[in-house]
Amino acid sequence: MRSRRRPVGHHLRVAGSPPVARLSDGNRPPGLVADRAFRWVALLSGFSVLIILGLIAFSTTHEAWPAFSKEGLHFFTSKTWDVPGRHFGALAFIYGTLLVSAVALVFAVPVSIGIALFITEVAPRRARRSIVYVIDLLAAVPSVVYGLWGAIVFANGAPGFYADVERAFHRVPVLGTLFSGRPLSGVSYMTAGLIVALMITPIITSITREVFATVPTAQKEAAVALGATRWEMIRGSVFPHSRSGIVGAVLIGLGRAMGETIAVALVIGSATALTPRLFSPGNTMAAVIANQFGESTDTYRAALVGLGVVLFAITIVIGVVARSLVARVDARSSGA
């Protein structure tokens, strides 16, 4: 029996076998060099991100070390920020950052999901492009524009509305404390949270819309064919398929909200306070750095850099939590 002759240049890989380095004529397979080069470039690019993050963390921590060594744990647990007395505690600013971000998410997430559902499931096809264009345009507006509008327009009209809300809830046990201010001011945690919510809504909306667009059309049509209403189809087909993407979009919006600087600095009031009253002025870590860094020296400057280190660490933690939550949601969806 005549053996079948293998064609010259045969270099197909068998599953599990190592790649063939050369062809039968002694030449390298086409694309092998480019493939190896791409592998090394991708590997170096991935490691470069970790190296850059490590260098940022090391350099900023080194600059902030005088404040860390002087204050110790009191830097994180004290609310006293006394520049003349050289006592620096970041607790009030950490609290303000988390509070403003929470307020922004409470208002931005439902609105963003609603807009994304309207674009993908309700709006006519001719209107979708215009709505998407407006959303993308809002995402491109500089933050200082939002801050100026909030400081000049919104903050001036807010005290009257805040006073009405305070009177409406003053007898409700928990809400009466939240919806109040001592002093009641238009520049406050609530104002900053609403402005940040306006800023992160286009981001969360754009990501959520793209996630909703990936839901298979056959899956939605099957739910409708079985007699489901539009809301039942969304609840039973769209939300389960998009759960991990929604979580990721919300956490990306949270990261943007925590790092917002100029807009918050213009509308929060710049008060070193730790209070649950949303209509009172306060401050955040990013706003303090922006407002005070230009006049800082020595330990004062190190304390401001320390605020940046804390904000950087919180952002990294949020990223890790986001990855774990998305993985857990994906696992639950796969199990279901």
ROGU-118512 format. One record per residue (C-alpha): residue number from 1; residue in three letters; x, y, z. Coordinates in nm, 4 decimals, padded with zeros to 6 digits, m for minus. Layout:
REM ROGU-118512
   resi   resn         px         py         pz
    NUM    ALA          X          Y          Z
...
//
This chain:
REM ROGU-118512
   resi   resn         px         py         pz
      1    MET    00.0000    00.0000    00.0000
      2    ARG    00.1360    00.3389   m00.0985
      3    SER    00.1704    00.5813    00.1884
      4    ARG   m00.0033    00.9130    00.1529
      5    ARG    00.2466    01.1883    00.0957
      6    ARG    00.2191    01.4823    00.3315
      7    PRO    00.2089    01.8075    00.1348
      8    VAL    00.5038    02.0376    00.1571
      9    GLY    00.4480    02.3175    00.4042
     10    HIS    00.2030    02.1169    00.6171
     11    HIS    00.2020    02.2775    00.9609
     12    LEU   m00.1465    02.2255    01.1019
     13    ARG   m00.1457    02.1846    01.4789
     14    VAL   m00.2959    01.8743    01.6338
     15    ALA   m00.4864    01.9446    01.9545
     16    GLY   m00.2487    01.9224    02.2486
     17    SER    00.0689    01.9123    02.0365
     18    PRO    00.3349    02.1869    02.0518
     19    PRO    00.3520    02.4291    01.7606
     20    VAL    00.5837    02.3333    01.4755
     21    ALA    00.8777    02.5732    01.4660
     22    ARG    00.9646    02.5216    01.0975
     23    LEU    00.8119    02.3856    00.7802
     24    SER    00.9431    02.0805    00.5976
     25    ASP    01.1455    02.3052    00.3686
     26    GLY    01.3247    02.4637    00.6665
     27    ASN    01.1398    02.7973    00.6656
     28    ARG    00.9371    02.9367    00.9530
     29    PRO    00.5573    02.9116    00.9241
     30    PRO    00.3991    03.2351    00.8039
     31    GLY    00.2888    03.4548    01.0918
     32    LEU    00.4928    03.2782    01.3610
     33    VAL    00.7258    03.5724    01.4219
     34    ALA    00.4355    03.8175    01.4275
     35    ASP    00.2455    03.5933    01.6682
     36    ARG    00.5377    03.5755    01.9087
     37    ALA    00.5938    03.9505    01.8849
     38    PHE    00.2275    04.0161    01.9587
     39    ARG    00.2432    03.7807    02.2573
     40    TRP    00.5378    03.9663    02.4079
     41    VAL    00.3897    04.3096    02.3372
     42    ALA    00.0618    04.2089    02.5016
     43    LEU    00.2478    04.0634    02.8007
     44    LEU    00.4576    04.3775    02.8451
     45    SER    00.1496    04.5975    02.8104
     46    GLY   m00.0307    04.4046    03.0813
     47    PHE    00.2653    04.4214    03.3191
     48    SER    00.3204    04.7905    03.2438
     49    VAL   m00.0206    04.8714    03.3935
     50    LEU    00.0733    04.6960    03.7162
     51    ILE    00.4135    04.8659    03.7190
     52    ILE    00.2605    05.2108    03.6691
     53    LEU    00.0048    05.1516    03.9453
     54    GLY    00.2795    05.0298    04.1756
     55    LEU    00.4948    05.3349    04.1035
     56    ILE    00.2009    05.5688    04.1656
     57    ALA    00.1230    05.3994    04.4952
     58    PHE    00.4896    05.4027    04.6047
     59    SER    00.5614    05.7649    04.5101
     60    THR    00.2436    05.9082    04.6621
     61    THR    00.2817    05.7032    04.9796
     62    HIS    00.6418    05.8223    05.0084
     63    GLU    00.5299    06.1846    04.9744
     64    ALA    00.2513    06.1345    05.2297
     65    TRP    00.4648    05.9428    05.4801
     66    PRO    00.5466    06.2467    05.7012
     67    ALA    00.1749    06.2936    05.7695
     68    PHE    00.1137    05.9213    05.8151
     69    SER    00.4034    05.8868    06.0596
     70    LYS    00.3025    06.1974    06.2546
     71    GLU   m00.0680    06.1201    06.2861
     72    GLY   m00.0636    05.7403    06.2772
     73    LEU   m00.4079    05.5826    06.2787
     74    HIS   m00.5571    05.9165    06.3844
     75    PHE   m00.5150    06.0261    06.0234
     76    PHE   m00.7940    05.7817    05.9330
     77    THR   m01.0028    05.7961    06.2516
     78    SER   m00.9944    06.1654    06.3461
     79    LYS   m01.2241    06.4310    06.2010
     80    THR   m01.0033    06.7187    06.3133
     81    TRP   m00.8412    06.9063    06.0248
     82    ASP   m00.6554    07.1889    06.1968
     83    VAL   m00.4020    07.3459    05.9618
     84    PRO   m00.2588    07.6066    06.2042
     85    GLY   m00.2278    07.3440    06.4779
     86    ARG   m00.0796    07.0880    06.2358
     87    HIS   m00.3346    06.8188    06.3182
     88    PHE   m00.4751    06.6347    06.0177
     89    GLY   m00.7580    06.3830    06.0307
     90    ALA   m00.9218    06.2569    05.7118
     91    LEU   m01.2328    06.0896    05.8553
     92    ALA   m01.4696    06.3772    05.7742
     93    PHE   m01.3475    06.3890    05.4148
     94    ILE   m01.3641    06.0112    05.3710
     95    TYR   m01.7189    06.0225    05.5058
     96    GLY   m01.8111    06.3089    05.2735
     97    THR   m01.6713    06.1257    04.9719
     98    LEU   m01.8694    05.8112    05.0476
     99    LEU   m02.1871    06.0062    05.1290
    100    VAL   m02.1824    06.2145    04.8098
    101    SER   m02.1135    05.9022    04.6033
    102    ALA   m02.4009    05.7157    04.7701
    103    VAL   m02.6427    06.0024    04.7052
    104    ALA   m02.5304    06.0174    04.3427
    105    LEU   m02.5878    05.6447    04.2920
    106    VAL   m02.9314    05.6520    04.4557
    107    PHE   m03.0499    05.9069    04.2018
    108    ALA   m02.8424    05.8075    03.8971
    109    VAL   m02.8840    05.4289    03.8836
    110    PRO   m03.2661    05.4071    03.8478
    111    VAL   m03.2707    05.6933    03.5971
    112    SER   m02.9864    05.5407    03.3949
    113    ILE   m03.1455    05.1968    03.3802
    114    GLY   m03.4785    05.3526    03.2854
    115    ILE   m03.3240    05.5537    03.0017
    116    ALA   m03.1339    05.2489    02.8757
    117    LEU   m03.4523    05.0401    02.8761
    118    PHE   m03.6413    05.3152    02.6971
    119    ILE   m03.3768    05.3349    02.4252
    120    THR   m03.3486    04.9598    02.3679
    121    GLU   m03.7056    04.8413    02.4284
    122    VAL   m03.9558    05.1261    02.3943
    123    ALA   m03.8313    05.4148    02.1809
    124    PRO   m03.9022    05.4088    01.8051
    125    ARG   m03.6001    05.3259    01.5921
    126    ARG   m03.5914    05.6742    01.4397
    127    ALA   m03.5758    05.8383    01.7825
    128    ARG   m03.3098    05.6101    01.9294
    129    ARG   m03.0202    05.7655    01.7430
    130    SER   m03.1116    06.1167    01.8595
    131    ILE   m03.1474    06.0053    02.2212
    132    VAL   m02.8149    05.8217    02.2123
    133    TYR   m02.6508    06.1300    02.0636
    134    VAL   m02.7842    06.3484    02.3457
    135    ILE   m02.6649    06.1005    02.6103
    136    ASP   m02.3178    06.0868    02.4573
    137    LEU   m02.3134    06.4667    02.4402
    138    LEU   m02.3935    06.4915    02.8111
    139    ALA   m02.1072    06.2545    02.8892
    140    ALA   m01.8673    06.4816    02.6994
    141    VAL   m01.9587    06.8016    02.8878
    142    PRO   m01.6662    06.9116    03.1131
    143    SER   m01.7243    06.8696    03.4838
    144    VAL   m01.6536    07.2355    03.5538
    145    VAL   m01.9609    07.3278    03.3464
    146    TYR   m02.1801    07.1112    03.5693
    147    GLY   m02.0152    07.2637    03.8740
    148    LEU   m02.0712    07.6220    03.7587
    149    TRP   m02.4350    07.5502    03.6769
    150    GLY   m02.4791    07.3886    04.0167
    151    ALA   m02.3141    07.6763    04.2043
    152    ILE   m02.4803    07.9620    04.0133
    153    VAL   m02.8262    07.8234    03.9348
    154    PHE   m02.9120    07.5135    04.1350
    155    ALA   m02.7564    07.6117    04.4698
    156    ASN   m02.9397    07.9453    04.4720
    157    GLY   m03.2811    07.7876    04.4297
    158    ALA   m03.2223    07.4785    04.6401
    159    PRO   m03.2631    07.6207    04.9956
    160    GLY   m03.6356    07.6849    04.9516
    161    PHE   m03.6926    07.3343    04.8196
    162    TYR   m03.4745    07.1834    05.0927
    163    ALA   m03.6750    07.3729    05.3568
    164    ASP   m04.0008    07.2282    05.2208
    165    VAL   m03.8549    06.8771    05.2253
    166    GLU   m03.7286    06.9264    05.5813
    167    ARG   m04.0734    07.0351    05.7005
    168    ALA   m04.2349    06.7371    05.5262
    169    PHE   m04.0066    06.4785    05.6901
    170    HIS   m03.9148    06.6384    06.0232
    171    ARG   m04.1341    06.3955    06.2219
    172    VAL   m04.0173    06.0804    06.0446
    173    PRO   m03.7540    05.9111    06.2667
    174    VAL   m03.4629    05.8514    06.0249
    175    LEU   m03.5637    06.0577    05.7244
    176    GLY   m03.6174    06.3606    05.9455
    177    THR   m03.2470    06.3600    06.0294
    178    LEU   m03.1288    06.2845    05.6772
    179    PHE   m03.3415    06.5505    05.5066
    180    SER   m03.2336    06.8398    05.7246
    181    GLY   m02.9480    07.0844    05.7567
    182    ARG   m02.7633    07.2607    06.0401
    183    PRO   m02.7298    07.5117    05.8815
    184    LEU   m02.9573    07.4448    05.5872
    185    SER   m02.7669    07.5505    05.2772
    186    GLY   m02.7838    07.5300    04.9022
    187    VAL   m02.4183    07.4197    04.8975
    188    SER   m02.4387    07.0840    05.0710
    189    TYR   m02.3924    06.7090    05.0462
    190    MET   m02.7257    06.6784    04.8671
    191    THR   m02.6412    06.9413    04.6078
    192    ALA   m02.3050    06.7803    04.5404
    193    GLY   m02.4667    06.4371    04.5161
    194    LEU   m02.7290    06.5582    04.2696
    195    ILE   m02.4694    06.7276    04.0494
    196    VAL   m02.2518    06.4158    04.0501
    197    ALA   m02.5600    06.2049    03.9741
    198    LEU   m02.6229    06.4233    03.6696
    199    MET   m02.2630    06.3674    03.5614
    200    ILE   m02.2501    05.9876    03.6006
    201    THR   m02.5952    05.9210    03.4531
    202    PRO   m02.4705    05.9330    03.0893
    203    ILE   m02.1849    05.6940    03.1724
    204    ILE   m02.4041    05.4351    03.3429
    205    THR   m02.6700    05.4770    03.0737
    206    SER   m02.4270    05.4188    02.7862
    207    ILE   m02.2785    05.1043    02.9397
    208    THR   m02.6159    04.9650    03.0441
    209    ARG   m02.7617    05.0345    02.6996
    210    GLU   m02.4814    04.8392    02.5339
    211    VAL   m02.5395    04.5521    02.7764
    212    PHE   m02.9139    04.5471    02.7079
    213    ALA   m02.8423    04.5449    02.3340
    214    THR   m02.6569    04.2122    02.3715
    215    VAL   m02.9695    04.0265    02.4885
    216    PRO   m03.0611    03.7777    02.2121
    217    THR   m03.3683    03.8881    02.0187
    218    ALA   m03.4925    03.5294    02.0014
    219    GLN   m03.4946    03.5127    02.3805
    220    LYS   m03.7126    03.8227    02.4083
    221    GLU   m03.9437    03.7121    02.1286
    222    ALA   m03.9856    03.3732    02.2942
    223    ALA   m04.0966    03.5384    02.6195
    224    VAL   m04.3498    03.7516    02.4334
    225    ALA   m04.4730    03.4488    02.2367
    226    LEU   m04.5441    03.2716    02.5653
    227    GLY   m04.7792    03.5519    02.6646
    228    ALA   m04.5469    03.7725    02.8702
    229    THR   m04.6090    04.1448    02.8840
    230    ARG   m04.3303    04.3869    02.7977
    231    TRP   m04.2377    04.4338    03.1651
    232    GLU   m04.2464    04.0574    03.2276
    233    MET   m04.0209    04.0074    02.9250
    234    ILE   m03.7762    04.2675    03.0563
    235    ARG   m03.7817    04.1215    03.4064
    236    GLY   m03.7499    03.7606    03.2929
    237    SER   m03.5206    03.7925    02.9895
    238    VAL   m03.3370    04.1256    02.9818
    239    PHE   m03.2416    04.1698    03.3478
    240    PRO   m03.1077    03.8163    03.4120
    241    HIS   m02.8972    03.8274    03.0952
    242    SER   m02.7612    04.1760    03.1768
    243    ARG   m02.7125    04.1463    03.5522
    244    SER   m02.3331    04.1386    03.5538
    245    GLY   m02.3108    04.4243    03.3053
    246    ILE   m02.5409    04.6400    03.5177
    247    VAL   m02.3279    04.5733    03.8255
    248    GLY   m02.0154    04.6681    03.6333
    249    ALA   m02.1757    04.9882    03.5007
    250    VAL   m02.2876    05.0931    03.8494
    251    LEU   m01.9419    05.0373    03.9974
    252    ILE   m01.7767    05.2298    03.7140
    253    GLY   m02.0152    05.5155    03.7894
    254    LEU   m01.9246    05.4867    04.1580
    255    GLY   m01.5562    05.5189    04.0766
    256    ARG   m01.6256    05.8301    03.8701
    257    ALA   m01.8398    05.9774    04.1481
    258    MET   m01.5748    05.9264    04.4147
    259    GLY   m01.3034    06.0909    04.2058
    260    GLU   m01.5025    06.3946    04.0932
    261    THR   m01.3247    06.7126    04.1998
    262    ILE   m01.4079    07.0514    04.0481
    263    ALA   m01.7857    07.0201    04.0329
    264    VAL   m01.8025    06.8940    04.3915
    265    ALA   m01.5645    07.1610    04.5175
    266    LEU   m01.7949    07.4316    04.3807
    267    VAL   m02.1188    07.3071    04.5374
    268    ILE   m02.0400    07.1180    04.8590
    269    GLY   m01.9597    07.4100    05.0884
    270    SER   m01.6025    07.3226    05.1975
    271    ALA   m01.6926    07.2551    05.5624
    272    THR   m01.5033    07.0037    05.7747
    273    ALA   m01.8019    06.8272    05.9276
    274    LEU   m01.9203    06.4749    05.9935
    275    THR   m02.2984    06.4860    05.9973
    276    PRO   m02.5810    06.2718    05.8591
    277    ARG   m02.7766    06.5856    05.7587
    278    LEU   m02.7738    06.5917    05.3782
    279    PHE   m02.8679    06.9587    05.3516
    280    SER   m02.5594    07.0700    05.5468
    281    PRO   m02.2285    07.1744    05.3890
    282    GLY   m01.9364    06.9324    05.3948
    283    ASN   m01.6311    06.8299    05.1973
    284    THR   m01.4719    06.5406    05.0100
    285    MET   m01.1149    06.4232    04.9694
    286    ALA   m01.0853    06.5307    04.6063
    287    ALA   m01.2383    06.8735    04.6777
    288    VAL   m01.0030    06.9371    04.9701
    289    ILE   m00.7001    06.8517    04.7566
    290    ALA   m00.8154    07.0824    04.4778
    291    ASN   m00.8946    07.3739    04.7088
    292    GLN   m00.5950    07.3605    04.9437
    293    PHE   m00.3020    07.2049    04.7614
    294    GLY   m00.1773    07.5315    04.6131
    295    GLU   m00.1123    07.6883    04.9551
    296    SER    00.0226    07.3770    05.1315
    297    THR    00.3757    07.3080    05.2517
    298    ASP    00.5613    07.0414    05.4508
    299    THR    00.3327    06.8230    05.6648
    300    TYR    00.0247    07.0041    05.5376
    301    ARG    00.1170    06.9102    05.1830
    302    ALA    00.1956    06.5542    05.2906
    303    ALA   m00.1492    06.5271    05.4514
    304    LEU   m00.3170    06.6342    05.1280
    305    VAL   m00.1134    06.3788    04.9355
    306    GLY   m00.2227    06.1283    05.1998
    307    LEU   m00.5834    06.2035    05.1113
    308    GLY   m00.4945    06.1180    04.7537
    309    VAL   m00.3416    05.7896    04.8687
    310    VAL   m00.6576    05.7030    05.0620
    311    LEU   m00.8749    05.7891    04.7616
    312    PHE   m00.6498    05.5804    04.5372
    313    ALA   m00.6721    05.2841    04.7760
    314    ILE   m01.0517    05.3092    04.7960
    315    THR   m01.0700    05.3164    04.4157
    316    ILE   m00.8551    05.0028    04.3927
    317    VAL   m01.0760    04.8293    04.6499
    318    ILE   m01.3854    04.9250    04.4508
    319    GLY   m01.2262    04.7789    04.1372
    320    VAL   m01.1505    04.4513    04.3138
    321    VAL   m01.5007    04.4372    04.4597
    322    ALA   m01.6450    04.5087    04.1150
    323    ARG   m01.4558    04.2172    03.9618
    324    SER   m01.5651    03.9818    04.2388
    325    LEU   m01.9291    04.0921    04.2183
    326    VAL   m01.9382    04.0557    03.8404
    327    ALA   m01.7795    03.7087    03.8652
    328    ARG   m02.0281    03.6064    04.1326
    329    VAL   m02.3248    03.7330    03.9313
    330    ASP   m02.1966    03.5496    03.6230
    331    ALA   m02.1608    03.2318    03.8260
    332    ARG   m02.5159    03.2605    03.9560
    333    SER   m02.6489    03.3289    03.6092
    334    SER   m02.4616    03.0280    03.4694
    335    GLY   m02.5930    02.8107    03.7501
    336    ALA   m02.9486    02.9308    03.6898
//
